[in-house]
């Protein structure tokens, strides 16, 4: 999914911001908003994986 978004952003960055023709006009979201969307989705995906910091206490054998 992230690779698809990365590819879409690359294509959008290479193309025009606005296109106009006989059938109407089209304008893309600004590149900064597209990048923020990718960051947001990546953050949501990372949160699903639950790879947070885990704290444990190590007690050596024989210690009470």
C-alpha positions in Angstrom: 0.0 0.0 0.0 2.8 2.5 0.9 4.6 1.7 -2.3 1.5 2.4 -4.3 1.1 5.8 -2.6 4.8 6.5 -3.1 4.5 5.8 -6.8 1.4 8.0 -7.0 3.2 10.9 -5.3 6.1 10.5 -7.7 3.8 10.6 -10.7 1.9 13.6 -9.3 5.1 15.5 -8.7 6.2 15.0 -12.3 2.9 16.1 -13.7 1.2 19.4 -13.8 -0.6 20.8 -10.7 -3.6 21.8 -12.8 -4.9 20.6 -16.2 -7.7 22.1 -18.2 -9.3 20.8 -21.3 -12.6 21.0 -23.2 -14.3 18.7 -20.7 -13.3 20.7 -17.7 -10.3 21.1 -15.4 -8.6 19.0 -12.8 -6.4 20.1 -9.9 -4.3 17.8 -7.6 -3.9 18.2 -3.9 -0.7 20.0 -3.0 2.4 17.8 -2.7 2.8 18.7 0.9 -0.7 17.3 1.7 0.1 14.1 -0.3 3.2 13.6 1.8 1.3 14.2 5.0 -1.3 11.6 4.0 1.5 9.0 3.4 3.0 9.8 6.8 -0.4 9.5 8.5 -1.2 6.2 6.8 2.3 4.8 7.7 1.8 5.9 11.3 -1.5 4.1 11.4 0.1 0.9 10.0 2.9 1.1 12.5 0.4 1.4 15.4 -1.4 -1.8 14.2 1.8 -3.8 14.5 2.2 -2.9 18.2 6.0 -2.7 18.1 6.2 -0.4 21.1 8.9 -0.4 23.7 8.5 -3.3 26.2 10.0 -2.8 29.7 11.1 -5.9 31.6 13.0 -6.4 34.9 15.8 -8.9 34.8 16.4 -10.7 38.1 19.6 -12.8 38.3 19.3 -16.3 39.7 19.8 -16.4 43.5 18.7 -12.8 44.1 15.8 -12.3 46.3 
